[in-house]
Amino acid sequence: METPPEDLIQQIVLFVDREDPATEPEGIAAAALASVGAFTAHPAADEWRGWAAGSFAKVVRRADAGTFAKVRAAHPDHALATSGAGQAIAFVPGPSGHVPKKIAKLQVSGTELPRTGDAPWPGRAPESGPGLVVVLNDSLGMSTGKAAAQAAHALFAWVLEAAPARVDGWLRAGRPLSVRRLPAAGFRRAVQGEGAGPLIHDAGRTEIAPGSATACVVAPIRCAD
């Protein structure tokens, strides 16, 4: 019996080192890249069709070094992504009521990474080229875990809706991605720019009000010298 789309959830596990954690932009980027990496690694899996027809439900959990290694070993079908010091793994969506025990035990709420290394907007990416930027609405006060889930929503929506040639070029270039939190006014300007991807609105299950505009993929912009 096919699982209803609303009951399918993609599990993402973010590596949070207790001694030397990655910066928040690195961790969020890794989580978003892992989410898409699970799709590109197994694009024919039936679960993607039903999941994509729903609300793209995701859960971002955290694991320290030892637990992260154990989960990877126990579930070799994962997709691993890195961004600087950030690391995350993700899986094909599965029923919300049948999460593997090693993954279900991992904490969801309270995931935070240090907000250092977050370059001011605009980012230092070239005006042309395959790089992408996920912008996050910082006025919502999202935790690192919540922001990572929203960034993953935004990147996945962009992959599904962008021109195939643009997506292929980004994949061939090594999936360059950066993450920026922006204040409300800056976020509104960024998402209204030419080439911006689908604007993500949260369902409101955790942390923020339903319908809140949270994240979007935008084209990189050169910093003024």
Rosetta blueprint (number, residue, H / E / L):
1 M L
2 E L
3 T L
4 P L
5 P H
6 E H
7 D H
8 L E
9 I E
10 Q E
11 Q E
12 I E
13 V E
14 L E
15 F E
16 V L
17 D L
18 R L
19 E L
20 D L
21 P L
22 A L
23 T L
24 E H
25 P H
26 E H
27 G H
28 I H
29 A H
30 A H
31 A H
32 A H
33 L H
34 A H
35 S H
36 V H
37 G H
38 A H
39 F H
40 T H
41 A H
42 H L
43 P L
44 A L
45 A L
46 D H
47 E H
48 W H
49 R H
50 G H
51 W H
52 A H
53 A L
54 G L
55 S L
56 F L
57 A L
58 K E
59 V E
60 V E
61 R E
62 R E
63 A E
64 D L
65 A H
66 G H
67 T H
68 F H
69 A H
70 K H
71 V H
72 R H
73 A H
74 A H
75 H L
76 P L
77 D L
78 H L
79 A E
80 L E
81 A E
82 T E
83 S E
84 G L
85 A L
86 G E
87 Q E
88 A E
89 I E
90 A E
91 F L
92 V L
93 P L
94 G E
95 P E
96 S L
97 G L
98 H L
99 V L
100 P L
101 K H
102 K H
103 I H
104 A H
105 K L
106 L L
107 Q L
108 V L
109 S L
110 G L
111 T L
112 E L
113 L L
114 P L
115 R L
116 T L
117 G L
118 D L
119 A L
120 P L
121 W L
122 P L
123 G L
124 R L
125 A L
126 P L
127 E L
128 S L
129 G L
130 P L
131 G L
132 L E
133 V E
134 V E
135 V E
136 L E
137 N E
138 D H
139 S H
140 L H
141 G L
142 M L
143 S L
144 T H
145 G H
146 K H
147 A H
148 A H
149 A H
150 Q H
151 A H
152 A H
153 H H
154 A H
155 L H
156 F H
157 A H
158 W H
159 V H
160 L H
161 E H
162 A L
163 A L
164 P H
165 A H
166 R H
167 V H
168 D H
169 G H
170 W H
171 L H
172 R H
173 A L
174 G L
175 R L
176 P L
177 L E
178 S E
179 V E
180 R E
181 R E
182 L E
183 P L
184 A H
185 A H
186 G H
187 F H
188 R H
189 R H
190 A H
191 V H
192 Q L
193 G L
194 E L
195 G L
196 A L
197 G L
198 P L
199 L L
200 I E
201 H E
202 D L
203 A L
204 G L
205 R L
206 T L
207 E L
208 I L
209 A L
210 P L
211 G L
212 S L
213 A E
214 T E
215 A E
216 C E
217 V E
218 V E
219 A L
220 P L
221 I L
222 R L
223 C L
224 A L
225 D L
